[in-house]
């Protein structure tokens, strides 16, 4: 019976209007999903770590001038300095670098590779929430005599492309660093003790040799009792790295930022902005396509109002007469969703190759989130179409009855 109803009602369907809706919806949904997927694939390369959205951090130091060096002016941050920076509107949180107050020496090597290095060194620590590597091995047990260590990734690059290359030594990958043995010796307060050092990660954000905060508190109290560690560097989480108030405040206070933290933050902010603009364009196109579909359905219902009324008179319910239109819009939205996911997958395959050329570690995120978002959008549009169709049929029937 539904086939007969469909044959009766489909005569006035405009293929051009439905084709226009289909193409506009396909373009709109593809833009939305591609913007979301591109952000998920690119954001980890700009921010480091493995999170969907890393925060924006700045490492702040005091400027060291010639006059300040001659007069012995302190380059550390006082508690009042930290409090004043914490009260600024662009600041979300502040963490202080805690320096080691004891002597540290280290020897490391790989006997099979003929590598052995020894040097005086230093340790610093920051609160765990500012670490940009996985923290599953980032803990210290005084009984184990093992110190987890995070080093800057550029230290490894410096060895591979500087020291190792000039001396014809083998280059080391991050995976091979677990084979390196580090013998750490700590001296202070009349004590001299040996520990085993284990490199557990490489940081892109912090240019220092990091140890857990728990170890630093324990070691400073043990090897330098009574001394107070004064931070000479701060790590600041900011709301917006492009805020001009940051540069203005730092200039007034004589602070500097390390590396390209502000540039990386600006790149991340720019990526968010571009993604938002592209997604907004996709939403506008999708809304316009939805308007085209609704207009087409309303015109179709208007042309078929006599047929619809006659179907109701012979016993068909409003739901049965509206069912062909439900199926039509649902099929169109399902096809749009399926093809848009295919378009996103093809376009993603193209730009991922380019991303891997820039960053070999780029693996991209899964399409699962895009699939889910696309399905939810298609479902919402289908439900909206069904509500509008049912409401329009009710209006047509009420108008016919008044006549």
N, C-alpha and C positions, 0 to 999 in steps of 0.2 A: 504493500500500500504506500509506503514511504517513497518507493521509486516512482509511482504515479504522481505523487505530490511534487516530487523533484522535477519530473518532466513538465509538469504544469507551470511551475514557478520559475524555471530557469530561462524562459524565453527572452526575458528582458535583461539578462545579465550582460554587462558591458565588459568584454575581454580587455579592452584598452585601459579601463579604469582599474580593474583588478591587477593587470600587469604593471600599471604605474604604482599601485600600492605595494606590490611584491618587490619591485626593484628598489623603491625608496626604503622600504622596511629592511631589505637585505643590506643596503648601503649603511643605513643608520645603525643596525645592530652590529654589523661587522666593525664599524668605527668604534663603537662602545667597547666591544669585547677585545678588539685589537689594542686599544689604548690601555685597558686594564692588564692584558697579558704582557704588553711591552713593558709596562711599569714593573710588573713582577719579575720579568727577566733581567731588566737593566739595573734596578735599584740596588741589588746586592753588590754589583760591580762598583758602584759609586760610593757606597756606604761601608763596605766591608762587613765581615761577619756573615751569619746565615739567617738573619731575621728579615721579615717582609718589610719592615720600616725601622731602620736604625735612627737613633736620635742624633742631633747636631751638637758636636762638642768642639770646644776651643781650648787649647793649652796656653795658658797665660803666664808670662814671666815679666820681671822688671827689666827695663833697659839698663844696660851696664855702660856707663859713660867713663871717659878718661878721668874726669874730675872725681867721680864717685869712687873709682878704683884707688886713686891717690889718697883720698880722705878716709877710706875704709867704710864708706857708706854701705849699709846692709842691703842685700838684694833679696831678702826674704819677705814674706807677707806676714804682717801682724794679724792678730785676731780681729782688730778693728777694720783692717783692710778687707779681710774676708767677709765680715758682716756687711760692710758697705757695698761690696760687689754683689752679695746675695740679695740685697734689697732692690737692686736695679730691675726695672720692668722687663728687660730682655732675658733675665736669668731664671732658669728653672731650678737648677741645683748646682752645687759646687763640691768638688772633691779635692783634697790636698795630697800632693805627693809627699810621702814620708821618706826621708833619706836615711841611709844606714849610718849609725854613729860609731861604727867599729870598722876594723880593717878586714878587707876581703881579698883573698887571692885564689886563683882558680887555675887548674890545669886540665886540659881536655885532649882527647886523642882517639885515634882508631889504629890499633896496632897493625892490622892487616893492610891498611892503606898507607902506613908509614907516616901518619899525621900525629904530631904532638905539639901542643901549644900551651904556654903558661903565661900568666899575666896578673898584675894587680888590677882589681876591678871594683865596682861599687854595686849596690843594690838600691832600688827604690820600690815603693809600693803605693797603690791607690786602692780605694774601696772597691770591692768585688763588682759592684754594679756598673763600673766604668770600664771593665775588661771587655775587649772585643773578640775574644776567642771562647770556645766552649769551656765550661767550668767543671766538667766531670772529674778532672784530676787536679783541680786547683784547691788543694787543701794541704795543711801541714800538721804532722804528728811529731812532736819532739822525740818520741821513743824510736821512730823509724829512721831518724837521721838522714832523711831525704828531703831535698828542697826543690819544689816545682819552680821552674823558671820560664818566663816568657821573654823572648828577645825580639827586637824589631826585625821585620822581614828584610829591610834593606841591609842589615848586618850580613845575612846569608848571601844576598846578592853581591855585597862588597867582597866577601870571601870568594865566591864562585867566579866573578868576572874581574877581580883584581888580584888578590893574593894567589889563588889556586892557578889562575891562568898564567901568571908571570913565573911561577915555579913548576909548571907542568904537573900539578897535583890534580887528583880527580875532583870533579865537581860533585856537590852534595845536594840532593833533593830534600824537601821537607820530610819525606817519609824516612829517609836514611838518617836523619838527625837523631832518631831514637837509638841508633847504634853507637852514638858518641858518648864516651864516658867523661864525666866532669867530676873532678875532685876539688871540693870547696874547702878552704881553710879559713876559719873565723878567729880573729884575735882581738882581745880587749878585756879590760878589768882583770888582768893577770891570767886570763884563760886563753887557751889555744886548742881549738877542737876542729875535727874533720867531719865533713858531710859529703853526701853524694848528691850531685846536682843532676836534675832531669829536665830537659827541655820539653815542655808540654804544648807549646804553641808559638805562633809568630804574630806579632801585632802590626797592623797598618796604621793605627791611630797614635800609639804612644812610643816615642823614640827614646827608650830607656830599657834597662835590664830590670824586669819586674819580678818580684817575689810576692807571695800572698801577704795580705795585711796582717793576718794572724802570726805569721813567722816574723815579720818585721817588729811587731809589738813585743813578741817574746825575746827576740835577739837584742833589741835595743835595751830592754830592761836587764838582760843577762850580762851583756858585754859593755854596756855604758850606763850603769845605774845612776840615777840622779840627773842625767842630762835630758834636755828638752829638745826634741827635733823640730826645727823651724822650717816650714815649707818654703822652697824657693820657686815652686811652680804650682799652678792650680789648673785643674781640668774643670771647665765650665760648660754645662749644658745650657744651650740658648734656645729661645723660641723660634727665632728667625735669623739665620746667619747673614742675611742681606740687610738687616736693620742698621741704618746709619748711626743709630745711637751707640752701637757697640764700638765702632771706630772712634767716635767722638769721645766717649768715656775713656777708652784706652789711651787716647792721645793726651787727655787732660791728666790722667794719673801716671803717665809714663810707663804704661804696660805695652808688651809686645805679644804677638801670637807666634807659635812655632809652626814651621812648615807651611803647608797650604790648607790648613784646617778650614779657614774661611772660604777658600776657593772650592773645596770639596762640598762644603755645606751649601754654597751658592749653586753648585751643579745639581745637588740633590733637590734643592728648592725649585730650581728651574725645571727639573724633570717633573716634579709634582705639578707645577703650574701648567706646563705644556700638556701633561696627561689630563688635567682638569679641563683645559680648553678643548682638547680633542674630544673628550668624553661628552662635554656639553654640546658640541656640534653634533655628535652622534645622537644625543637625546633629542635635539631640535628636529633633526631629520626624521627620527622615529616618530615623534609627535605629529609631524606633517604627514607622514605616511599613514598614521592612524586616522588622521582627519580625512584623508582621501578615501580610506576604506569605509569609514562611517558614512561619509557622504554618498559613496556608491551604494551601500546597503540601504540607506534611507531612500534614495531615488528608486532603487529596485522595489522596495516595499511599497512606495507610493504608486508605482506603475501596476503593481500586483494587488492593490488593495481590494478590488472587486473580487478577484479570485480567492484572496484570503478570507474575505467575509463569507463567500459562498461555502468555503471549506468548513468554516465554523458553523454555518447553518446546517450542514449535513452531518455534524457530529464530531468533527475534528476539534481537539483542544488547542488553545494558543501555543502550548509547548510543542505539539505535533506539527503545527504549521510553521513554527520557528525553527524546528530541528534542521531542515536543509541548510538554512543560513548559519546555524551554529557549526555544522560540520564543515561548511565552506570556509568560514573564517578560521576555525581551528586547524584545518588542513593547510591553509595558507601560512598561518603563524608557525606551524610545525616545520613546514618546508623552509621558511625563512631562518628558523633556528638551526636546522641541520646544515643548510648551505653556508650560513655565516660562520659556523664552527669550522667547516671545511676551508673557507676562505682564510680564516685566522690561522689555521694550521699551515696552509701553504705559505702565507706571508711570513709567519713566524720561522718557518724552515729557511726562508731566504735571509732574514736578518740575523738569525743565530749563527750562520756561517761567518758573517761579517764580525759579529761580537767575539767569536772564538779566535779570529785573527788578532783582534785587539787584546783580548784577555783569554789565554788558553784554558784558564780554570772556569770559564763561563759554561755552565751546564743548563741554565734556564730553569724555570719553574714548570710544574705540570699544568696541563690544560684543565684540570678538574674544577678549579674556581671559575674559569671562564665558561665551562659547560654548565655549571650550576647557575651562574648569573644569567646566562642566556636562556636557560630553561625557565627560570623564575620570571624573566621579562616576557617571554612568549606566553606563559601561563596567565600572567596578569593582563596582558593585552587580550587574550582569548576570553577571560572572564568579563572584562570591560565590554568587549564586543557583544557577548551573550546578554549582559544586562541591558545594553542600549537597544539591541534587537527586540528583546521582550517588551521593553518599555514602548518602543515605537509601534509595535504591533498592537499593544493595548490602546494607544492613542488613536490609531487608524480605526480600530473597531468601535471605539467610543464615538468617534466622529461620524461613522457610518450609521450607527444606531440612532443618533440624533436626527439624521436626515430621514 
